[in-house]
Amino acid sequence: MAEKTVTVEQIGSPIRREGKQRATLIGLGLNKIRRRSTLTDTPSVRGMIEKVKHLVRVVE
């Protein structure tokens, strides 16, 4: 059985944001606008996406 994955793309800049939000983006493998990262769909990854939902979008 294949693992489910989720692809996220950074759409906003972490400039003038709390340091935790920048760290969360780096944890998701993102650090530049328009960069995409494919991750395993787990509750912890979904929580990270939720914390920076204003800076990323989920690509279907």
N, C-alpha and C positions, 0 to 999 in steps of 0.2 A: 504494500500500500504506500503510495507516494505521500510525502509530507506536504501539507498545505503551505503556500508561501503568500506573502503580501509584498507588493512593490510600492514604495513611497518615493515621492519626488519633493524636493525642497522648493518652495515657492516664495518664501520670505526670508529676510535677513535677520540674524540674531543681534545686530547692532542695536544698542540701547535697550536690550532685554536683560533679564536676570541671568546670572552666570549659569544657573542650573539648566536653563533652556538651551544654551550653547552646548553644554556638556551632554544633554540628551540628544541633540542633533548629531554630535560626534559619535555617541553610542549607537545611533541608528546608521552610522556610516555616511552621514551627510555633512558637508561643510561649505558647499557653494550652491548658489541658486541654479536650478534646473538639473542638479545631480540626482540620479536615481539609485536606489538601493533595494535589492530583493532580500527579504528576510523570512525566516521561518515564522509562521503565524502562531504565536503563543500568547497567553494572557499578559506576560511581561512586556512583550513587544507592543501589543495593543495598548497597554497602559502608557508606554513611552510615547506612542503616537498621539494618544489623548492629551498628554501634557503639552505637546507642541502642535496641536491641530491647527493653529492659526498660522503656522510656518510651513506646514507640509500638506500634501494631498495624497490620497491613496489612488494609485493607478490601477485601473481594472484590466 
